[in-house]
Amino acid sequence: MLVLALGGCGSAGERSADASAAATEFERLLRSADASGLCAALAPETRSELEESEKSSCAEAIAAQEIPIGGAVREVDVFGRQARVVLDSDTLFLSRFADGWKVVAAGCTPRSGLPYQCTIKGG
């Protein structure tokens, strides 16, 4: 039974590849300005936070954000159900949900000795 439970989680390499694929898809949606697709790629709490802060639908709110095009994936760090994907010009944070990896924060830049500053993020 334990083997089945652990097997469903996937190996670290599989989780890393899946998080990278989700980040790459988010970047594709960003380049094509697919607001509906971008909203679907967001974690539920992030989508809600965006709608609340902008006082508009997710599609309208995400279109108004200045999320940089991140480029190619340079590094992926996976910690259980959380991942950090470093791109050429952006960093995305993702969480694993029942329906796959979702973006929790995007447009994130590191700050020396401080948490990342992100354009969009969940509360």
C-alpha positions as CSV (number, residue, x, y, z in Angstrom):
1,M,0.0,0.0,0.0
2,L,2.8,2.4,0.9
3,V,4.6,1.7,-2.4
4,L,1.4,2.7,-4.3
5,A,1.0,5.9,-2.3
6,L,4.6,6.9,-2.9
7,G,4.5,5.9,-6.6
8,G,1.6,8.3,-7.2
9,C,3.8,11.2,-6.1
10,G,6.4,10.6,-8.8
11,S,10.1,10.8,-8.6
12,A,12.0,14.0,-8.0
13,G,13.0,14.0,-11.6
14,E,9.4,13.5,-12.8
15,R,8.2,16.3,-10.5
16,S,11.0,18.6,-11.7
17,A,10.2,17.8,-15.4
18,D,6.4,18.4,-14.8
19,A,7.0,21.7,-13.0
20,S,9.3,22.8,-15.8
21,A,6.7,21.9,-18.4
22,A,4.0,23.9,-16.5
23,A,6.3,26.9,-16.4
24,T,7.1,26.5,-20.1
25,E,3.4,26.4,-20.9
26,F,2.8,29.5,-18.7
27,E,5.4,31.3,-20.8
28,R,3.8,30.1,-24.0
29,L,0.4,31.5,-22.8
30,L,2.1,34.7,-21.8
31,R,3.7,35.2,-25.2
32,S,0.4,34.5,-26.9
33,A,-1.5,36.9,-24.6
34,D,-4.0,34.1,-23.8
35,A,-5.6,35.6,-20.7
36,S,-8.0,32.7,-20.2
37,G,-5.2,30.2,-20.4
38,L,-3.1,32.2,-18.0
39,C,-5.9,32.3,-15.5
40,A,-6.4,28.5,-15.8
41,A,-2.6,28.1,-15.2
42,L,-2.8,30.0,-11.9
43,A,-3.3,28.4,-8.5
44,P,-6.8,29.1,-7.2
45,E,-5.7,31.4,-4.3
46,T,-3.5,33.4,-6.7
47,R,-6.4,33.8,-9.2
48,S,-8.6,35.0,-6.3
49,E,-6.0,37.4,-5.0
50,L,-5.5,38.9,-8.5
51,E,-9.2,39.3,-9.0
52,E,-9.7,40.8,-5.5
53,S,-6.8,43.3,-5.8
54,E,-7.7,44.4,-9.3
55,K,-11.5,44.4,-8.7
56,S,-12.1,42.7,-12.0
57,S,-12.2,39.3,-13.7
58,C,-9.0,37.2,-13.8
59,A,-8.8,37.6,-17.6
60,E,-9.0,41.4,-17.4
61,A,-6.7,41.6,-14.3
62,I,-4.0,39.4,-15.7
63,A,-4.0,41.3,-19.0
64,A,-3.3,44.5,-17.1
65,Q,-0.2,43.0,-15.3
66,E,3.3,43.6,-16.5
67,I,4.6,40.0,-16.2
68,P,7.9,39.7,-18.0
69,I,8.5,37.1,-20.7
70,G,10.8,34.8,-18.8
71,G,12.4,32.9,-21.6
72,A,14.0,29.5,-21.3
73,V,14.1,27.4,-18.1
74,R,17.5,27.6,-16.4
75,E,16.9,25.9,-13.1
76,V,14.1,23.9,-11.3
77,D,14.0,23.3,-7.6
78,V,11.3,21.0,-6.3
79,F,10.5,20.6,-2.6
80,G,7.6,18.2,-2.2
81,R,4.5,19.9,-3.7
82,Q,6.3,23.2,-4.2
83,A,8.7,24.3,-7.0
84,R,10.7,27.3,-8.0
85,V,11.4,27.6,-11.7
86,V,14.2,30.1,-12.7
87,L,13.9,31.3,-16.2
88,D,16.2,33.6,-18.2
89,S,14.3,36.8,-17.1
90,D,11.8,35.7,-14.4
91,T,11.2,33.3,-11.6
92,L,8.0,31.4,-11.1
93,F,6.8,29.6,-8.0
94,L,4.4,26.7,-8.5
95,S,2.4,24.2,-6.4
96,R,1.2,20.7,-7.3
97,F,-2.6,20.3,-7.3
98,A,-4.7,17.3,-8.2
99,D,-4.9,18.6,-11.8
100,G,-1.2,19.4,-12.1
101,W,1.3,22.2,-11.4
102,K,-0.2,25.7,-11.0
103,V,1.6,29.0,-10.8
104,V,1.4,30.5,-7.3
105,A,3.6,33.6,-8.1
106,A,5.0,35.1,-11.3
107,G,7.1,38.1,-12.3
108,C,9.3,37.4,-9.3
109,T,12.7,39.0,-8.8
110,P,15.1,38.1,-6.0
111,R,16.1,40.7,-3.4
112,S,19.3,40.4,-1.3
113,G,18.4,39.1,2.1
114,L,14.6,39.5,1.5
115,P,11.8,37.4,0.0
116,Y,11.3,37.6,-3.8
117,Q,9.2,40.6,-5.1
118,C,6.5,39.2,-7.3
119,T,4.1,40.9,-9.8
120,I,1.3,38.4,-9.0
121,K,1.1,36.1,-6.0
122,G,-1.4,34.2,-3.8
123,G,-2.2,35.5,-0.4
